[in-house]
Amino acid sequence: MPSPLKFCDSSDSYEDSKYIIFGVPFDSTVSFRSGEKFAPNEIRKASYNMESYSLYRGIDLRDAGIFDMGDIEEYHDSEEMLENVYSVVDKVLSDHKFPIMIGGEHSITYGAMKRIKSKVIFIDAHTDYRDSYLGNKFSHACVARRVSEIVGKENMVSIGVRSVSKEEMEAGPQKYFTSFEVSEGNEKLKSYLKKFCDSPVYLSIDFDGFDPAYAPGVGTPEPFGLNPVIMIDILNSIGNNLVGLDINEISPTFDNGNTSMLAARMIQEVVSYLETQSR
Ligand SMILES: [Mn+2]
C-alpha cells in the first residue's frame, strides 16, 4: 500500500516533533455545501506548492518539528467524532505538543475545546451562536454556543463576522469584530487582542471568514469578507499564548484550488510565528 499523504515538511517522528497535524474528515452537519471531509488531503497536496522558508519570519519549517498523524477515522455521528477529537487533542497536549487540526466542518472545534478550555479566537463570517440548528445541538452553526458553555462567552472573540440570525443577536453572542469594522483599519482589533491574549488562547479559523475571492471553496460563502493578510497582524497580537489551531469549513468540491492553498499557507504561517515566539 502507498504510504498516506503527509503535510509538507512532516518529519517521521511524533516523539521528536512539536507541531502535530491531524485531519478530521467530517461534514455530516453542514447546512449548505458539503465536501469538507475531503479538505485534509487537499490541503496536504496544496502544501507541496509552498516553500519551507518563511521570508517574513526568517524561519525554515524543515527545522520546526512538524509531524502529520494523518486523519482520524471517518464518523457520521457528531458525538463519536467529538469524542475522538477530544482523545487525540488530549494525547497531543499531554505530550506537551501543539495540536493543528484540519477539518472537516466547524463543529470539530468543540471536541478540542472540551479538553483545552482556554480563551478562543474565531475567524468566521458567522457568530455560530445558535442553540440548535436543524435539530442538532452539535451542528457547525452552534459551535460557538457550545464552546461558550465550556469557557464562557467573555473568553471568546470572533473576527470577520457579517452574517447573523435574529435569534443569535437576541441570545447575546460573544464579542465580535465585523469585517466592515476591520476593513476600516485594524488598530482597535490589535489592541483588543493584545489585552485579550493574556492567558492561553486557541485559534479556530473558519475559512468563510475570508472573502470568497480569496477562499471560494467553503460551505457557506459570504461576500464582504476579510483579506487573509490580516492573519499576520492577528498572530502578532497574540504574543506567546497560542495553544492550538484548527482550520475548518473548506470544501474542495467548490474550490478552484486557492482555498486549500491558503489553508496550507496558514498552517505554515502559524508554525513559523510560533517558532519565532519560542526563540
Ligand atoms: Mn462560518
py3Dmol code that shows the C-alpha trace and the ligand (Angstrom):
import py3Dmol

protein = """\
ATOM      1  CA  MET A   1       0.000   0.000   0.000  1.00  0.00           C
ATOM      2  CA  PRO A   2       1.296   3.503  -0.778  1.00  0.00           C
ATOM      3  CA  SER A   3       2.013   5.484   2.383  1.00  0.00           C
ATOM      4  CA  PRO A   4      -0.664   8.090   3.121  1.00  0.00           C
ATOM      5  CA  LEU A   5      -0.033  11.663   2.077  1.00  0.00           C
ATOM      6  CA  LYS A   6       1.556  13.861   4.751  1.00  0.00           C
ATOM      7  CA  PHE A   7       1.706  17.641   5.092  1.00  0.00           C
ATOM      8  CA  CYS A   8       4.925  19.032   3.575  1.00  0.00           C
ATOM      9  CA  ASP A   9       7.944  19.141   5.885  1.00  0.00           C
ATOM     10  CA  SER A  10       6.391  16.487   8.116  1.00  0.00           C
ATOM     11  CA  SER A  11       9.075  14.542   9.934  1.00  0.00           C
ATOM     12  CA  ASP A  12       8.959  10.776  10.541  1.00  0.00           C
ATOM     13  CA  SER A  13       8.801  11.053  14.300  1.00  0.00           C
ATOM     14  CA  TYR A  14       5.921  12.048  16.545  1.00  0.00           C
ATOM     15  CA  GLU A  15       8.205  11.941  19.575  1.00  0.00           C
ATOM     16  CA  ASP A  16      10.727  14.416  18.190  1.00  0.00           C
ATOM     17  CA  SER A  17       8.131  16.869  16.812  1.00  0.00           C
ATOM     18  CA  LYS A  18       6.489  19.898  18.422  1.00  0.00           C
ATOM     19  CA  TYR A  19       3.628  20.538  15.992  1.00  0.00           C
ATOM     20  CA  ILE A  20       1.182  17.709  15.464  1.00  0.00           C
ATOM     21  CA  ILE A  21      -1.141  17.853  12.456  1.00  0.00           C
ATOM     22  CA  PHE A  22      -4.200  15.609  12.164  1.00  0.00           C
ATOM     23  CA  GLY A  23      -7.219  15.604   9.851  1.00  0.00           C
ATOM     24  CA  VAL A  24     -10.879  15.253  10.804  1.00  0.00           C
ATOM     25  CA  PRO A  25     -12.805  14.201   7.692  1.00  0.00           C
ATOM     26  CA  PHE A  26     -16.260  15.128   8.958  1.00  0.00           C
ATOM     27  CA  ASP A  27     -19.056  17.033   7.184  1.00  0.00           C
ATOM     28  CA  SER A  28     -22.273  15.450   8.428  1.00  0.00           C
ATOM     29  CA  THR A  29     -23.958  18.596   9.838  1.00  0.00           C
ATOM     30  CA  VAL A  30     -23.223  21.124   7.089  1.00  0.00           C
ATOM     31  CA  SER A  31     -26.201  23.198   6.070  1.00  0.00           C
ATOM     32  CA  PHE A  32     -25.441  24.353   2.524  1.00  0.00           C
ATOM     33  CA  ARG A  33     -22.491  22.902   0.593  1.00  0.00           C
ATOM     34  CA  SER A  34     -20.727  19.717   1.721  1.00  0.00           C
ATOM     35  CA  GLY A  35     -17.396  18.140   0.802  1.00  0.00           C
ATOM     36  CA  GLU A  36     -15.449  19.348   3.870  1.00  0.00           C
ATOM     37  CA  LYS A  37     -14.388  15.786   4.629  1.00  0.00           C
ATOM     38  CA  PHE A  38     -12.139  15.918   1.565  1.00  0.00           C
ATOM     39  CA  ALA A  39     -10.282  19.012   2.794  1.00  0.00           C
ATOM     40  CA  PRO A  40      -7.473  17.436   4.888  1.00  0.00           C
ATOM     41  CA  ASN A  41      -5.937  15.661   1.911  1.00  0.00           C
ATOM     42  CA  GLU A  42      -6.456  18.566  -0.499  1.00  0.00           C
ATOM     43  CA  ILE A  43      -4.667  20.850   1.955  1.00  0.00           C
ATOM     44  CA  ARG A  44      -1.826  18.326   2.271  1.00  0.00           C
ATOM     45  CA  LYS A  45      -1.498  18.214  -1.549  1.00  0.00           C
ATOM     46  CA  ALA A  46      -1.528  22.025  -1.739  1.00  0.00           C
ATOM     47  CA  SER A  47       1.202  22.266   0.907  1.00  0.00           C
ATOM     48  CA  TYR A  48       3.773  20.907  -1.554  1.00  0.00           C
ATOM     49  CA  ASN A  49       3.474  24.111  -3.578  1.00  0.00           C
ATOM     50  CA  MET A  50       4.881  26.143  -0.680  1.00  0.00           C
ATOM     51  CA  GLU A  51       8.492  26.980   0.134  1.00  0.00           C
ATOM     52  CA  SER A  52       9.653  25.732   3.522  1.00  0.00           C
ATOM     53  CA  TYR A  53      11.352  29.038   4.259  1.00  0.00           C
ATOM     54  CA  SER A  54       9.309  31.930   5.692  1.00  0.00           C
ATOM     55  CA  LEU A  55      10.520  35.188   4.190  1.00  0.00           C
ATOM     56  CA  TYR A  56       8.514  37.213   6.713  1.00  0.00           C
ATOM     57  CA  ARG A  57       9.739  35.382   9.836  1.00  0.00           C
ATOM     58  CA  GLY A  58      13.127  34.088   8.665  1.00  0.00           C
ATOM     59  CA  ILE A  59      12.221  30.556   9.751  1.00  0.00           C
ATOM     60  CA  ASP A  60      12.845  27.305   7.884  1.00  0.00           C
ATOM     61  CA  LEU A  61       9.926  24.994   8.570  1.00  0.00           C
ATOM     62  CA  ARG A  62      12.093  21.916   8.000  1.00  0.00           C
ATOM     63  CA  ASP A  63      13.735  22.765  11.339  1.00  0.00           C
ATOM     64  CA  ALA A  64      10.464  23.360  13.209  1.00  0.00           C
ATOM     65  CA  GLY A  65       9.443  19.776  14.008  1.00  0.00           C
ATOM     66  CA  ILE A  66       6.126  19.136  12.279  1.00  0.00           C
ATOM     67  CA  PHE A  67       4.515  15.688  12.327  1.00  0.00           C
ATOM     68  CA  ASP A  68       1.384  14.740  10.395  1.00  0.00           C
ATOM     69  CA  MET A  69      -0.510  11.895  12.099  1.00  0.00           C
ATOM     70  CA  GLY A  70      -2.948  11.506   9.188  1.00  0.00           C
ATOM     71  CA  ASP A  71      -6.715  11.515   9.632  1.00  0.00           C
ATOM     72  CA  ILE A  72      -8.864  10.212  12.445  1.00  0.00           C
ATOM     73  CA  GLU A  73     -11.481   7.656  11.482  1.00  0.00           C
ATOM     74  CA  GLU A  74     -14.427   8.953   9.439  1.00  0.00           C
ATOM     75  CA  TYR A  75     -17.607   9.272  11.525  1.00  0.00           C
ATOM     76  CA  HIS A  76     -21.141  10.267  10.637  1.00  0.00           C
ATOM     77  CA  ASP A  77     -22.234  10.837  14.224  1.00  0.00           C
ATOM     78  CA  SER A  78     -21.198  14.161  15.804  1.00  0.00           C
ATOM     79  CA  GLU A  79     -20.726  12.818  19.311  1.00  0.00           C
ATOM     80  CA  GLU A  80     -18.476   9.946  18.207  1.00  0.00           C
ATOM     81  CA  MET A  81     -16.385  12.357  16.132  1.00  0.00           C
ATOM     82  CA  LEU A  82     -16.127  14.815  19.062  1.00  0.00           C
ATOM     83  CA  GLU A  83     -15.021  12.067  21.441  1.00  0.00           C
ATOM     84  CA  ASN A  84     -12.274  11.032  19.066  1.00  0.00           C
ATOM     85  CA  VAL A  85     -11.087  14.620  18.541  1.00  0.00           C
ATOM     86  CA  TYR A  86     -11.004  15.024  22.320  1.00  0.00           C
ATOM     87  CA  SER A  87      -8.787  11.968  22.770  1.00  0.00           C
ATOM     88  CA  VAL A  88      -6.314  13.000  20.064  1.00  0.00           C
ATOM     89  CA  VAL A  89      -6.057  16.544  21.443  1.00  0.00           C
ATOM     90  CA  ASP A  90      -5.677  15.101  24.938  1.00  0.00           C
ATOM     91  CA  LYS A  91      -2.731  12.973  23.853  1.00  0.00           C
ATOM     92  CA  VAL A  92      -1.027  15.794  21.950  1.00  0.00           C
ATOM     93  CA  LEU A  93      -1.362  18.245  24.860  1.00  0.00           C
ATOM     94  CA  SER A  94      -0.333  15.664  27.446  1.00  0.00           C
ATOM     95  CA  ASP A  95       2.814  15.162  25.395  1.00  0.00           C
ATOM     96  CA  HIS A  96       3.428  18.960  25.539  1.00  0.00           C
ATOM     97  CA  LYS A  97       2.945  19.420  21.808  1.00  0.00           C
ATOM     98  CA  PHE A  98       0.914  21.866  19.738  1.00  0.00           C
ATOM     99  CA  PRO A  99      -2.225  20.446  18.034  1.00  0.00           C
ATOM    100  CA  ILE A 100      -3.088  21.517  14.465  1.00  0.00           C
ATOM    101  CA  MET A 101      -6.442  20.070  13.455  1.00  0.00           C
ATOM    102  CA  ILE A 102      -7.562  20.170   9.818  1.00  0.00           C
ATOM    103  CA  GLY A 103     -11.335  19.849   9.309  1.00  0.00           C
ATOM    104  CA  GLY A 104     -13.819  18.995   8.385  1.00  0.00           C
ATOM    105  CA  GLU A 105     -16.598  21.327   9.344  1.00  0.00           C
ATOM    106  CA  HIS A 106     -16.534  23.799  12.206  1.00  0.00           C
ATOM    107  CA  SER A 107     -18.256  21.543  14.757  1.00  0.00           C
ATOM    108  CA  ILE A 108     -14.897  19.748  15.265  1.00  0.00           C
ATOM    109  CA  THR A 109     -13.694  22.681  17.405  1.00  0.00           C
ATOM    110  CA  TYR A 110     -15.978  21.713  20.288  1.00  0.00           C
ATOM    111  CA  GLY A 111     -14.095  18.404  20.722  1.00  0.00           C
ATOM    112  CA  ALA A 112     -10.800  20.267  21.081  1.00  0.00           C
ATOM    113  CA  MET A 113     -12.199  22.925  23.431  1.00  0.00           C
ATOM    114  CA  LYS A 114     -13.625  20.321  25.793  1.00  0.00           C
ATOM    115  CA  ARG A 115     -10.006  19.433  26.502  1.00  0.00           C
ATOM    116  CA  ILE A 116      -8.251  22.788  26.116  1.00  0.00           C
ATOM    117  CA  LYS A 117     -10.777  25.060  27.923  1.00  0.00           C
ATOM    118  CA  SER A 118      -8.830  28.214  27.014  1.00  0.00           C
ATOM    119  CA  LYS A 119      -9.825  31.530  25.502  1.00  0.00           C
ATOM    120  CA  VAL A 120     -10.747  31.276  21.817  1.00  0.00           C
ATOM    121  CA  ILE A 121     -10.304  33.483  18.764  1.00  0.00           C
ATOM    122  CA  PHE A 122     -12.621  32.539  15.930  1.00  0.00           C
ATOM    123  CA  ILE A 123     -12.129  33.784  12.397  1.00  0.00           C
ATOM    124  CA  ASP A 124     -15.630  33.458  10.957  1.00  0.00           C
ATOM    125  CA  ALA A 125     -18.290  35.195   8.852  1.00  0.00           C
ATOM    126  CA  HIS A 126     -20.823  33.917  11.389  1.00  0.00           C
ATOM    127  CA  THR A 127     -21.206  34.016  15.167  1.00  0.00           C
ATOM    128  CA  ASP A 128     -22.240  30.310  15.230  1.00  0.00           C
ATOM    129  CA  TYR A 129     -24.244  31.100  18.378  1.00  0.00           C
ATOM    130  CA  ARG A 130     -27.464  29.219  17.627  1.00  0.00           C
ATOM    131  CA  ASP A 131     -28.588  26.936  20.446  1.00  0.00           C
ATOM    132  CA  SER A 132     -29.533  24.254  17.951  1.00  0.00           C
ATOM    133  CA  TYR A 133     -29.765  24.012  14.167  1.00  0.00           C
ATOM    134  CA  LEU A 134     -31.917  21.592  12.180  1.00  0.00           C
ATOM    135  CA  GLY A 135     -32.442  19.684  15.434  1.00  0.00           C
ATOM    136  CA  ASN A 136     -28.726  19.225  16.129  1.00  0.00           C
ATOM    137  CA  LYS A 137     -27.008  20.948  19.072  1.00  0.00           C
ATOM    138  CA  PHE A 138     -23.620  19.884  17.679  1.00  0.00           C
ATOM    139  CA  SER A 139     -24.229  21.472  14.255  1.00  0.00           C
ATOM    140  CA  HIS A 140     -21.480  23.648  12.783  1.00  0.00           C
ATOM    141  CA  ALA A 141     -23.939  26.560  13.197  1.00  0.00           C
ATOM    142  CA  CYS A 142     -23.880  26.097  17.007  1.00  0.00           C
ATOM    143  CA  VAL A 143     -20.187  25.603  17.691  1.00  0.00           C
ATOM    144  CA  ALA A 144     -19.528  28.941  19.422  1.00  0.00           C
ATOM    145  CA  ARG A 145     -22.618  28.457  21.612  1.00  0.00           C
ATOM    146  CA  ARG A 146     -21.382  25.010  22.710  1.00  0.00           C
ATOM    147  CA  VAL A 147     -17.862  26.325  23.323  1.00  0.00           C
ATOM    148  CA  SER A 148     -19.319  29.209  25.383  1.00  0.00           C
ATOM    149  CA  GLU A 149     -20.840  26.632  27.728  1.00  0.00           C
ATOM    150  CA  ILE A 150     -17.316  25.422  28.479  1.00  0.00           C
ATOM    151  CA  VAL A 151     -15.244  28.597  28.548  1.00  0.00           C
ATOM    152  CA  GLY A 152     -17.818  31.416  28.944  1.00  0.00           C
ATOM    153  CA  LYS A 153     -18.625  33.806  26.111  1.00  0.00           C
ATOM    154  CA  GLU A 154     -16.460  36.538  27.684  1.00  0.00           C
ATOM    155  CA  ASN A 155     -13.482  34.353  26.774  1.00  0.00           C
ATOM    156  CA  MET A 156     -14.364  34.239  23.079  1.00  0.00           C
ATOM    157  CA  VAL A 157     -13.983  36.712  20.231  1.00  0.00           C
ATOM    158  CA  SER A 158     -14.965  36.327  16.576  1.00  0.00           C
ATOM    159  CA  ILE A 159     -13.330  38.270  13.754  1.00  0.00           C
ATOM    160  CA  GLY A 160     -14.809  38.853  10.290  1.00  0.00           C
ATOM    161  CA  VAL A 161     -18.466  38.492  11.288  1.00  0.00           C
ATOM    162  CA  ARG A 162     -21.012  39.698   8.709  1.00  0.00           C
ATOM    163  CA  SER A 163     -23.897  37.231   8.795  1.00  0.00           C
ATOM    164  CA  VAL A 164     -26.034  36.526  11.873  1.00  0.00           C
ATOM    165  CA  SER A 165     -29.593  35.464  12.684  1.00  0.00           C
ATOM    166  CA  LYS A 166     -32.050  37.420  14.813  1.00  0.00           C
ATOM    167  CA  GLU A 167     -32.108  34.502  17.257  1.00  0.00           C
ATOM    168  CA  GLU A 168     -28.357  34.766  17.799  1.00  0.00           C
ATOM    169  CA  MET A 169     -28.479  38.528  18.313  1.00  0.00           C
ATOM    170  CA  GLU A 170     -31.280  38.137  20.851  1.00  0.00           C
ATOM    171  CA  ALA A 171     -29.283  35.470  22.703  1.00  0.00           C
ATOM    172  CA  GLY A 172     -26.389  37.958  23.002  1.00  0.00           C
ATOM    173  CA  PRO A 173     -23.420  36.326  21.273  1.00  0.00           C
ATOM    174  CA  GLN A 174     -19.709  36.636  22.062  1.00  0.00           C
ATOM    175  CA  LYS A 175     -17.720  39.798  21.370  1.00  0.00           C
ATOM    176  CA  TYR A 176     -17.108  40.141  17.634  1.00  0.00           C
ATOM    177  CA  PHE A 177     -15.444  42.403  15.110  1.00  0.00           C
ATOM    178  CA  THR A 178     -17.305  42.689  11.825  1.00  0.00           C
ATOM    179  CA  SER A 179     -15.422  42.509   8.537  1.00  0.00           C
ATOM    180  CA  PHE A 180     -16.693  46.053   7.890  1.00  0.00           C
ATOM    181  CA  GLU A 181     -15.019  47.398  11.058  1.00  0.00           C
ATOM    182  CA  VAL A 182     -11.785  45.612  10.227  1.00  0.00           C
ATOM    183  CA  SER A 183     -11.731  46.960   6.664  1.00  0.00           C
ATOM    184  CA  GLU A 184     -11.708  50.490   8.112  1.00  0.00           C
ATOM    185  CA  GLY A 185      -8.471  49.734   9.985  1.00  0.00           C
ATOM    186  CA  ASN A 186      -7.412  47.110  12.458  1.00  0.00           C
ATOM    187  CA  GLU A 187      -5.778  49.148  15.225  1.00  0.00           C
ATOM    188  CA  LYS A 188      -8.771  48.618  17.518  1.00  0.00           C
ATOM    189  CA  LEU A 189      -8.685  44.894  16.840  1.00  0.00           C
ATOM    190  CA  LYS A 190      -4.961  44.666  17.516  1.00  0.00           C
ATOM    191  CA  SER A 191      -5.168  46.486  20.836  1.00  0.00           C
ATOM    192  CA  TYR A 192      -8.196  44.398  21.862  1.00  0.00           C
ATOM    193  CA  LEU A 193      -6.313  41.170  21.097  1.00  0.00           C
ATOM    194  CA  LYS A 194      -3.202  42.270  22.975  1.00  0.00           C
ATOM    195  CA  LYS A 195      -5.320  42.591  26.141  1.00  0.00           C
ATOM    196  CA  PHE A 196      -7.488  39.529  25.414  1.00  0.00           C
ATOM    197  CA  CYS A 197      -4.495  37.225  24.891  1.00  0.00           C
ATOM    198  CA  ASP A 198      -3.142  37.467  28.461  1.00  0.00           C
ATOM    199  CA  SER A 199      -3.626  33.729  29.025  1.00  0.00           C
ATOM    200  CA  PRO A 200      -3.757  30.596  26.819  1.00  0.00           C
ATOM    201  CA  VAL A 201      -5.662  31.139  23.560  1.00  0.00           C
ATOM    202  CA  TYR A 202      -6.899  28.719  20.908  1.00  0.00           C
ATOM    203  CA  LEU A 203      -7.318  29.833  17.277  1.00  0.00           C
ATOM    204  CA  SER A 204     -10.136  28.417  15.170  1.00  0.00           C
ATOM    205  CA  ILE A 205     -10.142  29.553  11.536  1.00  0.00           C
ATOM    206  CA  ASP A 206     -13.396  29.069   9.646  1.00  0.00           C
ATOM    207  CA  PHE A 207     -12.349  29.898   6.104  1.00  0.00           C
ATOM    208  CA  ASP A 208     -15.635  31.655   5.338  1.00  0.00           C
ATOM    209  CA  GLY A 209     -14.232  34.480   7.490  1.00  0.00           C
ATOM    210  CA  PHE A 210     -12.108  35.364   4.466  1.00  0.00           C
ATOM    211  CA  ASP A 211     -13.641  36.931   1.402  1.00  0.00           C
ATOM    212  CA  PRO A 212     -14.892  34.401  -1.183  1.00  0.00           C
ATOM    213  CA  ALA A 213     -12.434  35.997  -3.627  1.00  0.00           C
ATOM    214  CA  TYR A 214      -9.605  34.507  -1.518  1.00  0.00           C
ATOM    215  CA  ALA A 215     -11.433  31.438  -0.215  1.00  0.00           C
ATOM    216  CA  PRO A 216     -14.150  30.383  -2.659  1.00  0.00           C
ATOM    217  CA  GLY A 217     -14.199  26.727  -1.575  1.00  0.00           C
ATOM    218  CA  VAL A 218     -16.177  26.943   1.655  1.00  0.00           C
ATOM    219  CA  GLY A 219     -19.503  25.528   2.771  1.00  0.00           C
ATOM    220  CA  THR A 220     -21.289  28.843   3.318  1.00  0.00           C
ATOM    221  CA  PRO A 221     -19.563  31.670   1.431  1.00  0.00           C
ATOM    222  CA  GLU A 222     -20.364  35.248   2.457  1.00  0.00           C
ATOM    223  CA  PRO A 223     -19.385  38.343   0.457  1.00  0.00           C
ATOM    224  CA  PHE A 224     -17.560  41.308   2.090  1.00  0.00           C
ATOM    225  CA  GLY A 225     -15.031  39.158   3.930  1.00  0.00           C
ATOM    226  CA  LEU A 226     -11.539  39.564   5.342  1.00  0.00           C
ATOM    227  CA  ASN A 227      -8.324  39.861   3.381  1.00  0.00           C
ATOM    228  CA  PRO A 228      -6.247  36.915   4.682  1.00  0.00           C
ATOM    229  CA  VAL A 229      -3.162  39.102   5.161  1.00  0.00           C
ATOM    230  CA  ILE A 230      -4.857  40.280   8.359  1.00  0.00           C
ATOM    231  CA  MET A 231      -3.798  36.959   9.939  1.00  0.00           C
ATOM    232  CA  ILE A 232      -0.245  38.286  10.231  1.00  0.00           C
ATOM    233  CA  ASP A 233      -1.430  41.176  12.421  1.00  0.00           C
ATOM    234  CA  ILE A 234      -3.688  38.851  14.388  1.00  0.00           C
ATOM    235  CA  LEU A 235      -0.860  36.382  15.092  1.00  0.00           C
ATOM    236  CA  ASN A 236       1.479  39.210  16.034  1.00  0.00           C
ATOM    237  CA  SER A 237      -1.104  40.406  18.575  1.00  0.00           C
ATOM    238  CA  ILE A 238      -1.436  37.038  20.313  1.00  0.00           C
ATOM    239  CA  GLY A 239       2.017  37.021  21.924  1.00  0.00           C
ATOM    240  CA  ASN A 240       3.211  33.663  23.194  1.00  0.00           C
ATOM    241  CA  ASN A 241      -0.115  32.319  24.426  1.00  0.00           C
ATOM    242  CA  LEU A 242      -1.319  30.307  21.425  1.00  0.00           C
ATOM    243  CA  VAL A 243      -2.077  26.703  22.461  1.00  0.00           C
ATOM    244  CA  GLY A 244      -3.836  25.159  19.459  1.00  0.00           C
ATOM    245  CA  LEU A 245      -5.126  25.737  15.946  1.00  0.00           C
ATOM    246  CA  ASP A 246      -7.856  24.428  13.736  1.00  0.00           C
ATOM    247  CA  ILE A 247      -8.686  25.093  10.093  1.00  0.00           C
ATOM    248  CA  ASN A 248     -12.247  24.290   9.072  1.00  0.00           C
ATOM    249  CA  GLU A 249     -15.178  24.600   6.638  1.00  0.00           C
ATOM    250  CA  ILE A 250     -13.153  24.170   3.446  1.00  0.00           C
ATOM    251  CA  SER A 251     -14.995  22.280   0.724  1.00  0.00           C
ATOM    252  CA  PRO A 252     -12.668  21.172  -2.101  1.00  0.00           C
ATOM    253  CA  THR A 253     -15.777  20.308  -4.133  1.00  0.00           C
ATOM    254  CA  PHE A 254     -16.365  24.059  -4.598  1.00  0.00           C
ATOM    255  CA  ASP A 255     -12.735  25.138  -4.684  1.00  0.00           C
ATOM    256  CA  ASN A 256     -10.608  26.280  -7.595  1.00  0.00           C
ATOM    257  CA  GLY A 257      -7.567  25.254  -5.538  1.00  0.00           C
ATOM    258  CA  ASN A 258      -6.969  28.636  -3.910  1.00  0.00           C
ATOM    259  CA  THR A 259      -8.724  27.852  -0.629  1.00  0.00           C
ATOM    260  CA  SER A 260      -6.658  24.719   0.052  1.00  0.00           C
ATOM    261  CA  MET A 261      -3.565  26.670  -0.895  1.00  0.00           C
ATOM    262  CA  LEU A 262      -4.438  29.421   1.565  1.00  0.00           C
ATOM    263  CA  ALA A 263      -5.118  26.823   4.266  1.00  0.00           C
ATOM    264  CA  ALA A 264      -1.725  25.174   3.748  1.00  0.00           C
ATOM    265  CA  ARG A 265      -0.047  28.564   3.880  1.00  0.00           C
ATOM    266  CA  MET A 266      -1.967  29.490   7.032  1.00  0.00           C
ATOM    267  CA  ILE A 267      -0.684  26.394   8.834  1.00  0.00           C
ATOM    268  CA  GLN A 268       2.839  27.330   7.793  1.00  0.00           C
ATOM    269  CA  GLU A 269       2.342  30.935   8.953  1.00  0.00           C
ATOM    270  CA  VAL A 270       1.129  29.798  12.369  1.00  0.00           C
ATOM    271  CA  VAL A 271       4.054  27.397  12.805  1.00  0.00           C
ATOM    272  CA  SER A 272       6.631  29.981  11.731  1.00  0.00           C
ATOM    273  CA  TYR A 273       5.033  32.544  14.082  1.00  0.00           C
ATOM    274  CA  LEU A 274       5.197  30.009  16.951  1.00  0.00           C
ATOM    275  CA  GLU A 275       8.836  29.298  16.153  1.00  0.00           C
ATOM    276  CA  THR A 276       9.716  32.994  16.494  1.00  0.00           C
ATOM    277  CA  GLN A 277       7.845  33.055  19.822  1.00  0.00           C
ATOM    278  CA  SER A 278       9.816  30.118  21.173  1.00  0.00           C
ATOM    279  CA  ARG A 279      13.223  31.643  20.325  1.00  0.00           C
TER     280      ARG A 279
END
"""
ligand_1 = """\
1
MN
Mn -18.800 30.274 9.341
"""
view = py3Dmol.view(width=600, height=400)
view.addModel(protein, "pdb")
view.setStyle({"model": 0}, {"cartoon": {"style": "trace"}})
view.addModel(ligand_1, "xyz")
view.setStyle({"model": 1}, {"stick": {}})
view.zoomTo()
view.show()
